[in-house]
Amino acid sequence: MKMPDDEIRAIVAETLIEQHRLQQDNIDAIVLKAVASVLASFGIEDDDRKELRADFQHLRRWRKSVEQAQSYTFKAVITVLATGLMGAVWLGVKVVLSK
């Protein structure tokens, strides 16, 4: 009894898909174990995940606020310099016109 080619292809495809799924499961398990090991080496246990997430969210908010403050500081410095330059030019024009 000979199997049709389509049936053979379907069986091979299912087998390959199952092998891929098993490999992906193994990779996921290895990565999860590695990440947990690294976090444990830093003193962070599995129970501290929520606190770790909150800490990272706080750090992100802090970083964004510092970047925003730097942007405002840069704009303020440019404004002060431009205003000083315009004031100096105005005084120069005023002195020249008064002579």
mmCIF file as gemmi writes it, N, C-alpha and C atoms, coordinates in Angstrom:
data_model
loop_
_atom_site.group_PDB
_atom_site.id
_atom_site.type_symbol
_atom_site.label_atom_id
_atom_site.label_alt_id
_atom_site.label_comp_id
_atom_site.label_asym_id
_atom_site.label_entity_id
_atom_site.label_seq_id
_atom_site.pdbx_PDB_ins_code
_atom_site.Cartn_x
_atom_site.Cartn_y
_atom_site.Cartn_z
_atom_site.occupancy
_atom_site.B_iso_or_equiv
_atom_site.pdbx_formal_charge
_atom_site.auth_seq_id
_atom_site.auth_asym_id
_atom_site.pdbx_PDB_model_num
ATOM 1 N N . MET Axp A 1 ? 0.844 -1.176 0 1 0 ? 1 A 1
ATOM 2 C CA . MET Axp A 1 ? 0 0 0 1 0 ? 1 A 1
ATOM 3 C C . MET Axp A 1 ? 0.888 1.236 0 1 0 ? 1 A 1
ATOM 4 N N . LYS Axp A 2 ? 0.68 2.067 -0.975 1 0 ? 2 A 1
ATOM 5 C CA . LYS Axp A 2 ? 1.493 3.269 -1.147 1 0 ? 2 A 1
ATOM 6 C C . LYS Axp A 2 ? 0.686 4.496 -0.714 1 0 ? 2 A 1
ATOM 7 N N . MET Axp A 3 ? 1.361 5.394 0.082 1 0 ? 3 A 1
ATOM 8 C CA . MET Axp A 3 ? 0.693 6.613 0.551 1 0 ? 3 A 1
ATOM 9 C C . MET Axp A 3 ? 0.83 7.703 -0.51 1 0 ? 3 A 1
ATOM 10 N N . PRO Axp A 4 ? -0.202 8.496 -0.672 1 0 ? 4 A 1
ATOM 11 C CA . PRO Axp A 4 ? -0.114 9.603 -1.632 1 0 ? 4 A 1
ATOM 12 C C . PRO Axp A 4 ? 0.914 10.651 -1.155 1 0 ? 4 A 1
ATOM 13 N N . ASP Axp A 5 ? 1.498 11.358 -2.123 1 0 ? 5 A 1
ATOM 14 C CA . ASP Axp A 5 ? 2.519 12.352 -1.808 1 0 ? 5 A 1
ATOM 15 C C . ASP Axp A 5 ? 1.985 13.464 -0.902 1 0 ? 5 A 1
ATOM 16 N N . ASP Axp A 6 ? 0.752 13.873 -1.113 1 0 ? 6 A 1
ATOM 17 C CA . ASP Axp A 6 ? 0.167 14.942 -0.286 1 0 ? 6 A 1
ATOM 18 C C . ASP Axp A 6 ? 0.086 14.514 1.179 1 0 ? 6 A 1
ATOM 19 N N . GLU Axp A 7 ? -0.256 13.249 1.392 1 0 ? 7 A 1
ATOM 20 C CA . GLU Axp A 7 ? -0.358 12.739 2.764 1 0 ? 7 A 1
ATOM 21 C C . GLU Axp A 7 ? 1.022 12.695 3.419 1 0 ? 7 A 1
ATOM 22 N N . ILE Axp A 8 ? 2.03 12.293 2.66 1 0 ? 8 A 1
ATOM 23 C CA . ILE Axp A 8 ? 3.403 12.246 3.173 1 0 ? 8 A 1
ATOM 24 C C . ILE Axp A 8 ? 3.872 13.652 3.523 1 0 ? 8 A 1
ATOM 25 N N . ARG Axp A 9 ? 3.593 14.608 2.629 1 0 ? 9 A 1
ATOM 26 C CA . ARG Axp A 9 ? 3.979 15.997 2.881 1 0 ? 9 A 1
ATOM 27 C C . ARG Axp A 9 ? 3.298 16.531 4.148 1 0 ? 9 A 1
ATOM 28 N N . ALA Axp A 10 ? 2.041 16.205 4.329 1 0 ? 10 A 1
ATOM 29 C CA . ALA Axp A 10 ? 1.299 16.673 5.502 1 0 ? 10 A 1
ATOM 30 C C . ALA Axp A 10 ? 1.905 16.094 6.787 1 0 ? 10 A 1
ATOM 31 N N . ILE Axp A 11 ? 2.264 14.827 6.757 1 0 ? 11 A 1
ATOM 32 C CA . ILE Axp A 11 ? 2.859 14.177 7.934 1 0 ? 11 A 1
ATOM 33 C C . ILE Axp A 11 ? 4.216 14.795 8.24 1 0 ? 11 A 1
ATOM 34 N N . VAL Axp A 12 ? 5.03 15.009 7.203 1 0 ? 12 A 1
ATOM 35 C CA . VAL Axp A 12 ? 6.355 15.617 7.39 1 0 ? 12 A 1
ATOM 36 C C . VAL Axp A 12 ? 6.202 17.034 7.929 1 0 ? 12 A 1
ATOM 37 N N . ALA Axp A 13 ? 5.258 17.802 7.385 1 0 ? 13 A 1
ATOM 38 C CA . ALA Axp A 13 ? 5.038 19.182 7.843 1 0 ? 13 A 1
ATOM 39 C C . ALA Axp A 13 ? 4.614 19.199 9.311 1 0 ? 13 A 1
ATOM 40 N N . GLU Axp A 14 ? 3.696 18.317 9.69 1 0 ? 14 A 1
ATOM 41 C CA . GLU Axp A 14 ? 3.261 18.248 11.084 1 0 ? 14 A 1
ATOM 42 C C . GLU Axp A 14 ? 4.424 17.88 11.999 1 0 ? 14 A 1
ATOM 43 N N . THR Axp A 15 ? 5.25 16.939 11.554 1 0 ? 15 A 1
ATOM 44 C CA . THR Axp A 15 ? 6.406 16.524 12.351 1 0 ? 15 A 1
ATOM 45 C C . THR Axp A 15 ? 7.384 17.673 12.533 1 0 ? 15 A 1
ATOM 46 N N . LEU Axp A 16 ? 7.661 18.404 11.46 1 0 ? 16 A 1
ATOM 47 C CA . LEU Axp A 16 ? 8.574 19.55 11.546 1 0 ? 16 A 1
ATOM 48 C C . LEU Axp A 16 ? 8.015 20.654 12.446 1 0 ? 16 A 1
ATOM 49 N N . ILE Axp A 17 ? 6.728 20.899 12.343 1 0 ? 17 A 1
ATOM 50 C CA . ILE Axp A 17 ? 6.09 21.911 13.195 1 0 ? 17 A 1
ATOM 51 C C . ILE Axp A 17 ? 6.203 21.51 14.665 1 0 ? 17 A 1
ATOM 52 N N . GLU Axp A 18 ? 5.966 20.247 14.954 1 0 ? 18 A 1
ATOM 53 C CA . GLU Axp A 18 ? 6.064 19.759 16.336 1 0 ? 18 A 1
ATOM 54 C C . GLU Axp A 18 ? 7.502 19.858 16.848 1 0 ? 18 A 1
ATOM 55 N N . GLN Axp A 19 ? 8.467 19.514 16.005 1 0 ? 19 A 1
ATOM 56 C CA . GLN Axp A 19 ? 9.877 19.639 16.41 1 0 ? 19 A 1
ATOM 57 C C . GLN Axp A 19 ? 10.232 21.1 16.678 1 0 ? 19 A 1
ATOM 58 N N . HIS Axp A 20 ? 9.754 21.993 15.84 1 0 ? 20 A 1
ATOM 59 C CA . HIS Axp A 20 ? 10.016 23.426 16.029 1 0 ? 20 A 1
ATOM 60 C C . HIS Axp A 20 ? 9.403 23.915 17.346 1 0 ? 20 A 1
ATOM 61 N N . ARG Axp A 21 ? 8.181 23.485 17.623 1 0 ? 21 A 1
ATOM 62 C CA . ARG Axp A 21 ? 7.507 23.879 18.862 1 0 ? 21 A 1
ATOM 63 C C . ARG Axp A 21 ? 8.278 23.384 20.082 1 0 ? 21 A 1
ATOM 64 N N . LEU Axp A 22 ? 8.74 22.14 20.02 1 0 ? 22 A 1
ATOM 65 C CA . LEU Axp A 22 ? 9.509 21.584 21.135 1 0 ? 22 A 1
ATOM 66 C C . LEU Axp A 22 ? 10.834 22.322 21.315 1 0 ? 22 A 1
ATOM 67 N N . GLN Axp A 23 ? 11.496 22.641 20.215 1 0 ? 23 A 1
ATOM 68 C CA . GLN Axp A 23 ? 12.746 23.395 20.304 1 0 ? 23 A 1
ATOM 69 C C . GLN Axp A 23 ? 12.492 24.782 20.892 1 0 ? 23 A 1
ATOM 70 N N . GLN Axp A 24 ? 11.411 25.423 20.465 1 0 ? 24 A 1
ATOM 71 C CA . GLN Axp A 24 ? 11.078 26.754 20.981 1 0 ? 24 A 1
ATOM 72 C C . GLN Axp A 24 ? 10.772 26.691 22.472 1 0 ? 24 A 1
ATOM 73 N N . ASP Axp A 25 ? 10.063 25.644 22.899 1 0 ? 25 A 1
ATOM 74 C CA . ASP Axp A 25 ? 9.781 25.472 24.323 1 0 ? 25 A 1
ATOM 75 C C . ASP Axp A 25 ? 11.081 25.302 25.111 1 0 ? 25 A 1
ATOM 76 N N . ASN Axp A 26 ? 12.013 24.525 24.562 1 0 ? 26 A 1
ATOM 77 C CA . ASN Axp A 26 ? 13.305 24.334 25.226 1 0 ? 26 A 1
ATOM 78 C C . ASN Axp A 26 ? 14.084 25.644 25.318 1 0 ? 26 A 1
ATOM 79 N N . ILE Axp A 27 ? 14.085 26.404 24.233 1 0 ? 27 A 1
ATOM 80 C CA . ILE Axp A 27 ? 14.789 27.688 24.226 1 0 ? 27 A 1
ATOM 81 C C . ILE Axp A 27 ? 14.168 28.633 25.243 1 0 ? 27 A 1
ATOM 82 N N . ASP Axp A 28 ? 12.835 28.688 25.276 1 0 ? 28 A 1
ATOM 83 C CA . ASP Axp A 28 ? 12.148 29.558 26.238 1 0 ? 28 A 1
ATOM 84 C C . ASP Axp A 28 ? 12.499 29.178 27.675 1 0 ? 28 A 1
ATOM 85 N N . ALA Axp A 29 ? 12.551 27.886 27.953 1 0 ? 29 A 1
ATOM 86 C CA . ALA Axp A 29 ? 12.882 27.425 29.301 1 0 ? 29 A 1
ATOM 87 C C . ALA Axp A 29 ? 14.317 27.794 29.664 1 0 ? 29 A 1
ATOM 88 N N . ILE Axp A 30 ? 15.222 27.648 28.723 1 0 ? 30 A 1
ATOM 89 C CA . ILE Axp A 30 ? 16.63 27.978 28.976 1 0 ? 30 A 1
ATOM 90 C C . ILE Axp A 30 ? 16.788 29.476 29.218 1 0 ? 30 A 1
ATOM 91 N N . VAL Axp A 31 ? 16.124 30.292 28.403 1 0 ? 31 A 1
ATOM 92 C CA . VAL Axp A 31 ? 16.216 31.745 28.569 1 0 ? 31 A 1
ATOM 93 C C . VAL Axp A 31 ? 15.617 32.172 29.899 1 0 ? 31 A 1
ATOM 94 N N . LEU Axp A 32 ? 14.474 31.62 30.249 1 0 ? 32 A 1
ATOM 95 C CA . LEU Axp A 32 ? 13.839 31.955 31.521 1 0 ? 32 A 1
ATOM 96 C C . LEU Axp A 32 ? 14.743 31.592 32.694 1 0 ? 32 A 1
ATOM 97 N N . LYS Axp A 33 ? 15.368 30.425 32.621 1 0 ? 33 A 1
ATOM 98 C CA . LYS Axp A 33 ? 16.274 29.996 33.686 1 0 ? 33 A 1
ATOM 99 C C . LYS Axp A 33 ? 17.5 30.905 33.755 1 0 ? 33 A 1
ATOM 100 N N . ALA Axp A 34 ? 18.025 31.315 32.604 1 0 ? 34 A 1
ATOM 101 C CA . ALA Axp A 34 ? 19.194 32.2 32.581 1 0 ? 34 A 1
ATOM 102 C C . ALA Axp A 34 ? 18.858 33.568 33.159 1 0 ? 34 A 1
ATOM 103 N N . VAL Axp A 35 ? 17.713 34.113 32.781 1 0 ? 35 A 1
ATOM 104 C CA . VAL Axp A 35 ? 17.308 35.425 33.299 1 0 ? 35 A 1
ATOM 105 C C . VAL Axp A 35 ? 17.08 35.346 34.806 1 0 ? 35 A 1
ATOM 106 N N . ALA Axp A 36 ? 16.414 34.304 35.258 1 0 ? 36 A 1
ATOM 107 C CA . ALA Axp A 36 ? 16.184 34.142 36.696 1 0 ? 36 A 1
ATOM 108 C C . ALA Axp A 36 ? 17.508 34.002 37.437 1 0 ? 36 A 1
ATOM 109 N N . SER Axp A 37 ? 18.467 33.3 36.835 1 0 ? 37 A 1
ATOM 110 C CA . SER Axp A 37 ? 19.78 33.138 37.456 1 0 ? 37 A 1
ATOM 111 C C . SER Axp A 37 ? 20.515 34.473 37.557 1 0 ? 37 A 1
ATOM 112 N N . VAL Axp A 38 ? 20.462 35.269 36.496 1 0 ? 38 A 1
ATOM 113 C CA . VAL Axp A 38 ? 21.128 36.575 36.513 1 0 ? 38 A 1
ATOM 114 C C . VAL Axp A 38 ? 20.481 37.489 37.548 1 0 ? 38 A 1
ATOM 115 N N . LEU Axp A 39 ? 19.163 37.515 37.577 1 0 ? 39 A 1
ATOM 116 C CA . LEU Axp A 39 ? 18.467 38.35 38.56 1 0 ? 39 A 1
ATOM 117 C C . LEU Axp A 39 ? 18.768 37.889 39.979 1 0 ? 39 A 1
ATOM 118 N N . ALA Axp A 40 ? 18.832 36.581 40.179 1 0 ? 40 A 1
ATOM 119 C CA . ALA Axp A 40 ? 19.156 36.054 41.506 1 0 ? 40 A 1
ATOM 120 C C . ALA Axp A 40 ? 20.578 36.433 41.908 1 0 ? 40 A 1
ATOM 121 N N . SER Axp A 41 ? 21.491 36.484 40.928 1 0 ? 41 A 1
ATOM 122 C CA . SER Axp A 41 ? 22.864 36.882 41.251 1 0 ? 41 A 1
ATOM 123 C C . SER Axp A 41 ? 22.931 38.347 41.672 1 0 ? 41 A 1
ATOM 124 N N . PHE Axp A 42 ? 21.948 39.153 41.238 1 0 ? 42 A 1
ATOM 125 C CA . PHE Axp A 42 ? 21.866 40.554 41.674 1 0 ? 42 A 1
ATOM 126 C C . PHE Axp A 42 ? 21.079 40.695 42.972 1 0 ? 42 A 1
ATOM 127 N N . GLY Axp A 43 ? 20.584 39.586 43.503 1 0 ? 43 A 1
ATOM 128 C CA . GLY Axp A 43 ? 19.834 39.627 44.75 1 0 ? 43 A 1
ATOM 129 C C . GLY Axp A 43 ? 18.35 39.857 44.551 1 0 ? 43 A 1
ATOM 130 N N . ILE Axp A 44 ? 17.866 39.654 43.342 1 0 ? 44 A 1
ATOM 131 C CA . ILE Axp A 44 ? 16.445 39.861 43.043 1 0 ? 44 A 1
ATOM 132 C C . ILE Axp A 44 ? 15.792 38.494 42.886 1 0 ? 44 A 1
ATOM 133 N N . GLU Axp A 45 ? 14.875 38.206 43.771 1 0 ? 45 A 1
ATOM 134 C CA . GLU Axp A 45 ? 14.193 36.917 43.738 1 0 ? 45 A 1
ATOM 135 C C . GLU Axp A 45 ? 12.943 36.999 42.858 1 0 ? 45 A 1
ATOM 136 N N . ASP Axp A 46 ? 12.339 35.857 42.565 1 0 ? 46 A 1
ATOM 137 C CA . ASP Axp A 46 ? 11.14 35.816 41.724 1 0 ? 46 A 1
ATOM 138 C C . ASP Axp A 46 ? 9.99 36.604 42.332 1 0 ? 46 A 1
ATOM 139 N N . ASP Axp A 47 ? 9.92 36.665 43.656 1 0 ? 47 A 1
ATOM 140 C CA . ASP Axp A 47 ? 8.829 37.374 44.318 1 0 ? 47 A 1
ATOM 141 C C . ASP Axp A 47 ? 8.956 38.889 44.164 1 0 ? 47 A 1
ATOM 142 N N . ASP Axp A 48 ? 10.121 39.376 43.787 1 0 ? 48 A 1
ATOM 143 C CA . ASP Axp A 48 ? 10.373 40.815 43.695 1 0 ? 48 A 1
ATOM 144 C C . ASP Axp A 48 ? 10.097 41.382 42.305 1 0 ? 48 A 1
ATOM 145 N N . ARG Axp A 49 ? 9.447 40.645 41.449 1 0 ? 49 A 1
ATOM 146 C CA . ARG Axp A 49 ? 9.242 41.101 40.07 1 0 ? 49 A 1
ATOM 147 C C . ARG Axp A 49 ? 8.425 42.393 40.011 1 0 ? 49 A 1
ATOM 148 N N . LYS Axp A 50 ? 7.362 42.462 40.816 1 0 ? 50 A 1
ATOM 149 C CA . LYS Axp A 50 ? 6.52 43.669 40.794 1 0 ? 50 A 1
ATOM 150 C C . LYS Axp A 50 ? 7.312 44.881 41.271 1 0 ? 50 A 1
ATOM 151 N N . GLU Axp A 51 ? 8.111 44.688 42.303 1 0 ? 51 A 1
ATOM 152 C CA . GLU Axp A 51 ? 8.927 45.793 42.801 1 0 ? 51 A 1
ATOM 153 C C . GLU Axp A 51 ? 9.979 46.197 41.771 1 0 ? 51 A 1
ATOM 154 N N . LEU Axp A 52 ? 10.568 45.22 41.101 1 0 ? 52 A 1
ATOM 155 C CA . LEU Axp A 52 ? 11.563 45.507 40.073 1 0 ? 52 A 1
ATOM 156 C C . LEU Axp A 52 ? 10.933 46.293 38.924 1 0 ? 52 A 1
ATOM 157 N N . ARG Axp A 53 ? 9.746 45.891 38.526 1 0 ? 53 A 1
ATOM 158 C CA . ARG Axp A 53 ? 9.037 46.606 37.463 1 0 ? 53 A 1
ATOM 159 C C . ARG Axp A 53 ? 8.744 48.042 37.897 1 0 ? 53 A 1
ATOM 160 N N . ALA Axp A 54 ? 8.296 48.223 39.122 1 0 ? 54 A 1
ATOM 161 C CA . ALA Axp A 54 ? 8.023 49.571 39.627 1 0 ? 54 A 1
ATOM 162 C C . ALA Axp A 54 ? 9.298 50.405 39.678 1 0 ? 54 A 1
ATOM 163 N N . ASP Axp A 55 ? 10.408 49.779 40.059 1 0 ? 55 A 1
ATOM 164 C CA . ASP Axp A 55 ? 11.687 50.492 40.086 1 0 ? 55 A 1
ATOM 165 C C . ASP Axp A 55 ? 12.096 50.946 38.695 1 0 ? 55 A 1
ATOM 166 N N . PHE Axp A 56 ? 11.941 50.087 37.715 1 0 ? 56 A 1
ATOM 167 C CA . PHE Axp A 56 ? 12.295 50.46 36.352 1 0 ? 56 A 1
ATOM 168 C C . PHE Axp A 56 ? 11.37 51.557 35.818 1 0 ? 56 A 1
ATOM 169 N N . GLN Axp A 57 ? 10.089 51.487 36.163 1 0 ? 57 A 1
ATOM 170 C CA . GLN Axp A 57 ? 9.162 52.536 35.737 1 0 ? 57 A 1
ATOM 171 C C . GLN Axp A 57 ? 9.539 53.869 36.369 1 0 ? 57 A 1
ATOM 172 N N . HIS Axp A 58 ? 9.94 53.838 37.646 1 0 ? 58 A 1
ATOM 173 C CA . HIS Axp A 58 ? 10.375 55.061 38.32 1 0 ? 58 A 1
ATOM 174 C C . HIS Axp A 58 ? 11.636 55.62 37.654 1 0 ? 58 A 1
ATOM 175 N N . LEU Axp A 59 ? 12.585 54.748 37.332 1 0 ? 59 A 1
ATOM 176 C CA . LEU Axp A 59 ? 13.816 55.197 36.671 1 0 ? 59 A 1
ATOM 177 C C . LEU Axp A 59 ? 13.514 55.817 35.307 1 0 ? 59 A 1
ATOM 178 N N . ARG Axp A 60 ? 12.577 55.223 34.578 1 0 ? 60 A 1
ATOM 179 C CA . ARG Axp A 60 ? 12.218 55.772 33.269 1 0 ? 60 A 1
ATOM 180 C C . ARG Axp A 60 ? 11.594 57.153 33.421 1 0 ? 60 A 1
ATOM 181 N N . ARG Axp A 61 ? 10.679 57.32 34.387 1 0 ? 61 A 1
ATOM 182 C CA . ARG Axp A 61 ? 10.072 58.642 34.616 1 0 ? 61 A 1
ATOM 183 C C . ARG Axp A 61 ? 11.141 59.653 35.02 1 0 ? 61 A 1
ATOM 184 N N . TRP Axp A 62 ? 12.08 59.242 35.868 1 0 ? 62 A 1
ATOM 185 C CA . TRP Axp A 62 ? 13.157 60.125 36.305 1 0 ? 62 A 1
ATOM 186 C C . TRP Axp A 62 ? 14.023 60.549 35.116 1 0 ? 62 A 1
ATOM 187 N N . ARG Axp A 63 ? 14.392 59.583 34.276 1 0 ? 63 A 1
ATOM 188 C CA . ARG Axp A 63 ? 15.221 59.884 33.106 1 0 ? 63 A 1
ATOM 189 C C . ARG Axp A 63 ? 14.518 60.852 32.174 1 0 ? 63 A 1
ATOM 190 N N . LYS Axp A 64 ? 13.234 60.642 31.919 1 0 ? 64 A 1
ATOM 191 C CA . LYS Axp A 64 ? 12.49 61.53 31.026 1 0 ? 64 A 1
ATOM 192 C C . LYS Axp A 64 ? 12.379 62.931 31.608 1 0 ? 64 A 1
ATOM 193 N N . SER Axp A 65 ? 12.187 63.034 32.92 1 0 ? 65 A 1
ATOM 194 C CA . SER Axp A 65 ? 12.086 64.365 33.526 1 0 ? 65 A 1
ATOM 195 C C . SER Axp A 65 ? 13.428 65.084 33.482 1 0 ? 65 A 1
ATOM 196 N N . VAL Axp A 66 ? 14.524 64.353 33.653 1 0 ? 66 A 1
ATOM 197 C CA . VAL Axp A 66 ? 15.855 64.965 33.558 1 0 ? 66 A 1
ATOM 198 C C . VAL Axp A 66 ? 16.115 65.434 32.126 1 0 ? 66 A 1
ATOM 199 N N . GLU Axp A 67 ? 15.742 64.616 31.145 1 0 ? 67 A 1
ATOM 200 C CA . GLU Axp A 67 ? 15.914 65.019 29.749 1 0 ? 67 A 1
ATOM 201 C C . GLU Axp A 67 ? 15.091 66.259 29.437 1 0 ? 67 A 1
ATOM 202 N N . GLN Axp A 68 ? 13.885 66.331 29.97 1 0 ? 68 A 1
ATOM 203 C CA . GLN Axp A 68 ? 13.029 67.489 29.743 1 0 ? 68 A 1
ATOM 204 C C . GLN Axp A 68 ? 13.629 68.729 30.398 1 0 ? 68 A 1
ATOM 205 N N . ALA Axp A 69 ? 14.155 68.569 31.609 1 0 ? 69 A 1
ATOM 206 C CA . ALA Axp A 69 ? 14.787 69.701 32.297 1 0 ? 69 A 1
ATOM 207 C C . ALA Axp A 69 ? 16.013 70.179 31.521 1 0 ? 69 A 1
ATOM 208 N N . GLN Axp A 70 ? 16.796 69.259 30.965 1 0 ? 70 A 1
ATOM 209 C CA . GLN Axp A 70 ? 17.952 69.649 30.164 1 0 ? 70 A 1
ATOM 210 C C . GLN Axp A 70 ? 17.518 70.423 28.928 1 0 ? 70 A 1
ATOM 211 N N . SER Axp A 71 ? 16.442 69.998 28.316 1 0 ? 71 A 1
ATOM 212 C CA . SER Axp A 71 ? 15.932 70.686 27.134 1 0 ? 71 A 1
ATOM 213 C C . SER Axp A 71 ? 15.504 72.103 27.489 1 0 ? 71 A 1
ATOM 214 N N . TYR Axp A 72 ? 14.76 72.263 28.591 1 0 ? 72 A 1
ATOM 215 C CA . TYR Axp A 72 ? 14.324 73.59 29.01 1 0 ? 72 A 1
ATOM 216 C C . TYR Axp A 72 ? 15.512 74.464 29.385 1 0 ? 72 A 1
ATOM 217 N N . THR Axp A 73 ? 16.528 73.882 30.025 1 0 ? 73 A 1
ATOM 218 C CA . THR Axp A 73 ? 17.716 74.64 30.404 1 0 ? 73 A 1
ATOM 219 C C . THR Axp A 73 ? 18.445 75.13 29.158 1 0 ? 73 A 1
ATOM 220 N N . PHE Axp A 74 ? 18.588 74.281 28.174 1 0 ? 74 A 1
ATOM 221 C CA . PHE Axp A 74 ? 19.251 74.666 26.93 1 0 ? 74 A 1
ATOM 222 C C . PHE Axp A 74 ? 18.497 75.804 26.254 1 0 ? 74 A 1
ATOM 223 N N . LYS Axp A 75 ? 17.162 75.697 26.2 1 0 ? 75 A 1
ATOM 224 C CA . LYS Axp A 75 ? 16.358 76.752 25.588 1 0 ? 75 A 1
ATOM 225 C C . LYS Axp A 75 ? 16.485 78.057 26.363 1 0 ? 75 A 1
ATOM 226 N N . ALA Axp A 76 ? 16.539 77.973 27.688 1 0 ? 76 A 1
ATOM 227 C CA . ALA Axp A 76 ? 16.668 79.181 28.508 1 0 ? 76 A 1
ATOM 228 C C . ALA Axp A 76 ? 18.022 79.843 28.274 1 0 ? 76 A 1
ATOM 229 N N . VAL Axp A 77 ? 19.082 79.067 28.176 1 0 ? 77 A 1
ATOM 230 C CA . VAL Axp A 77 ? 20.421 79.629 27.939 1 0 ? 77 A 1
ATOM 231 C C . VAL Axp A 77 ? 20.469 80.311 26.576 1 0 ? 77 A 1
ATOM 232 N N . ILE Axp A 78 ? 19.917 79.683 25.566 1 0 ? 78 A 1
ATOM 233 C CA . ILE Axp A 78 ? 19.889 80.278 24.229 1 0 ? 78 A 1
ATOM 234 C C . ILE Axp A 78 ? 19.089 81.574 24.252 1 0 ? 78 A 1
ATOM 235 N N . THR Axp A 79 ? 17.963 81.591 24.956 1 0 ? 79 A 1
ATOM 236 C CA . THR Axp A 79 ? 17.135 82.796 25.04 1 0 ? 79 A 1
ATOM 237 C C . THR Axp A 79 ? 17.881 83.926 25.734 1 0 ? 79 A 1
ATOM 238 N N . VAL Axp A 80 ? 18.567 83.627 26.823 1 0 ? 80 A 1
ATOM 239 C CA . VAL Axp A 80 ? 19.326 84.652 27.553 1 0 ? 80 A 1
ATOM 240 C C . VAL Axp A 80 ? 20.445 85.201 26.679 1 0 ? 80 A 1
ATOM 241 N N . LEU Axp A 81 ? 21.166 84.329 25.985 1 0 ? 81 A 1
ATOM 242 C CA . LEU Axp A 81 ? 22.246 84.791 25.104 1 0 ? 81 A 1
ATOM 243 C C . LEU Axp A 81 ? 21.708 85.653 23.965 1 0 ? 81 A 1
ATOM 244 N N . ALA Axp A 82 ? 20.621 85.219 23.353 1 0 ? 82 A 1
ATOM 245 C CA . ALA Axp A 82 ? 20.033 85.998 22.251 1 0 ? 82 A 1
ATOM 246 C C . ALA Axp A 82 ? 19.535 87.344 22.75 1 0 ? 82 A 1
ATOM 247 N N . THR Axp A 83 ? 18.911 87.367 23.919 1 0 ? 83 A 1
ATOM 248 C CA . THR Axp A 83 ? 18.425 88.628 24.485 1 0 ? 83 A 1
ATOM 249 C C . THR Axp A 83 ? 19.59 89.558 24.809 1 0 ? 83 A 1
ATOM 250 N N . GLY Axp A 84 ? 20.656 89.036 25.38 1 0 ? 84 A 1
ATOM 251 C CA . GLY Axp A 84 ? 21.837 89.844 25.684 1 0 ? 84 A 1
ATOM 252 C C . GLY Axp A 84 ? 22.458 90.406 24.422 1 0 ? 84 A 1
ATOM 253 N N . LEU Axp A 85 ? 22.561 89.587 23.381 1 0 ? 85 A 1
ATOM 254 C CA . LEU Axp A 85 ? 23.116 90.042 22.117 1 0 ? 85 A 1
ATOM 255 C C . LEU Axp A 85 ? 22.252 91.139 21.506 1 0 ? 85 A 1
ATOM 256 N N . MET Axp A 86 ? 20.948 90.956 21.518 1 0 ? 86 A 1
ATOM 257 C CA . MET Axp A 86 ? 20.039 91.98 20.978 1 0 ? 86 A 1
ATOM 258 C C . MET Axp A 86 ? 20.126 93.266 21.796 1 0 ? 86 A 1
ATOM 259 N N . GLY Axp A 87 ? 20.257 93.141 23.117 1 0 ? 87 A 1
ATOM 260 C CA . GLY Axp A 87 ? 20.413 94.33 23.967 1 0 ? 87 A 1
ATOM 261 C C . GLY Axp A 87 ? 21.695 95.068 23.652 1 0 ? 87 A 1
ATOM 262 N N . ALA Axp A 88 ? 22.777 94.332 23.427 1 0 ? 88 A 1
ATOM 263 C CA . ALA Axp A 88 ? 24.056 94.966 23.093 1 0 ? 88 A 1
ATOM 264 C C . ALA Axp A 88 ? 23.959 95.677 21.746 1 0 ? 88 A 1
ATOM 265 N N . VAL Axp A 89 ? 23.322 95.041 20.783 1 0 ? 89 A 1
ATOM 266 C CA . VAL Axp A 89 ? 23.146 95.674 19.471 1 0 ? 89 A 1
ATOM 267 C C . VAL Axp A 89 ? 22.298 96.938 19.607 1 0 ? 89 A 1
ATOM 268 N N . TRP Axp A 90 ? 21.235 96.867 20.381 1 0 ? 90 A 1
ATOM 269 C CA . TRP Axp A 90 ? 20.353 98.025 20.591 1 0 ? 90 A 1
ATOM 270 C C . TRP Axp A 90 ? 21.12 99.174 21.236 1 0 ? 90 A 1
ATOM 271 N N . LEU Axp A 91 ? 21.925 98.868 22.249 1 0 ? 91 A 1
ATOM 272 C CA . LEU Axp A 91 ? 22.714 99.927 22.885 1 0 ? 91 A 1
ATOM 273 C C . LEU Axp A 91 ? 23.717 100.519 21.902 1 0 ? 91 A 1
ATOM 274 N N . GLY Axp A 92 ? 24.324 99.682 21.077 1 0 ? 92 A 1
ATOM 275 C CA . GLY Axp A 92 ? 25.259 100.18 20.072 1 0 ? 92 A 1
ATOM 276 C C . GLY Axp A 92 ? 24.579 101.107 19.085 1 0 ? 92 A 1
ATOM 277 N N . VAL Axp A 93 ? 23.399 100.717 18.626 1 0 ? 93 A 1
ATOM 278 C CA . VAL Axp A 93 ? 22.639 101.556 17.686 1 0 ? 93 A 1
ATOM 279 C C . VAL Axp A 93 ? 22.255 102.856 18.363 1 0 ? 93 A 1
ATOM 280 N N . LYS Axp A 94 ? 21.856 102.798 19.608 1 0 ? 94 A 1
ATOM 281 C CA . LYS Axp A 94 ? 21.429 103.997 20.354 1 0 ? 94 A 1
ATOM 282 C C . LYS Axp A 94 ? 22.604 104.956 20.518 1 0 ? 94 A 1
ATOM 283 N N . VAL Axp A 95 ? 23.792 104.453 20.823 1 0 ? 95 A 1
ATOM 284 C CA . VAL Axp A 95 ? 24.991 105.3 20.998 1 0 ? 95 A 1
ATOM 285 C C . VAL Axp A 95 ? 25.367 105.931 19.666 1 0 ? 95 A 1
ATOM 286 N N . VAL Axp A 96 ? 25.328 105.156 18.588 1 0 ? 96 A 1
ATOM 287 C CA . VAL Axp A 96 ? 25.687 105.688 17.262 1 0 ? 96 A 1
ATOM 288 C C . VAL Axp A 96 ? 24.698 106.784 16.827 1 0 ? 96 A 1
ATOM 289 N N . LEU Axp A 97 ? 23.422 106.58 17.089 1 0 ? 97 A 1
ATOM 290 C CA . LEU Axp A 97 ? 22.419 107.551 16.679 1 0 ? 97 A 1
ATOM 291 C C . LEU Axp A 97 ? 22.46 108.822 17.54 1 0 ? 97 A 1
ATOM 292 N N . SER Axp A 98 ? 22.934 108.733 18.767 1 0 ? 98 A 1
ATOM 293 C CA . SER Axp A 98 ? 22.953 109.896 19.637 1 0 ? 98 A 1
ATOM 294 C C . SER Axp A 98 ? 24.138 110.804 19.343 1 0 ? 98 A 1
ATOM 295 N N . LYS Axp A 99 ? 25.13 110.389 18.586 1 0 ? 99 A 1
ATOM 296 C CA . LYS Axp A 99 ? 26.302 111.222 18.256 1 0 ? 99 A 1
ATOM 297 C C . LYS Axp A 99 ? 26.06 112.106 17.1 1 0 ? 99 A 1
